[in-house]
Amino acid sequence: MTEISADLIEKMKIAAMTAQKNAYCPYSDHPVGTAVLDEQGRIFGGCNVETAHFKGVCAEASAISAMVTAGGKKLQAVFITAPDENLCGPCGDCRQRLYEFSTPDMPIYAATKSGQVKKILTLEELLPYAFGPQNIPPRG
Ligand SMILES: [Zn+2]
């Protein structure tokens, strides 16, 4: 697994917890925060944003969108804070999204609402035999 410094993990935790406070989730009451570390060492936070038609955006998707919008290309690490003191892994859709921008052995820190890391996951565990860019023939 890729080694991430304790300082960066702490910064990601703070970014995830800060983003989580802004979660808009009046329908599920399930606030989630995420922070992603890109290939340039930048950290982007994200929270879930729901809508009345139930096609909201997950915290992971928000954070990845912020990274891509800022020109980030790859994820070095991901930190997710759950709505409570239990582990909250990414949904299936987000596992695919994380895979799209992942780097090999990228750690995913699954933490509680208070920021305690419950488990360090890999995409190999979360999405084995993933379908991804390698399955699509190059164009042009
Ligand atoms: Zn999701």
Boltz pocket constraint, residues with backbone or C-beta under 6 A from the ligand:
constraints:
  - pocket:
      binder: B
      contacts: [[A, 58], [A, 59], [A, 60], [A, 61], [A, 90], [A, 91], [A, 92], [A, 93], [A, 94], [A, 95]]
      max_distance: 6.0
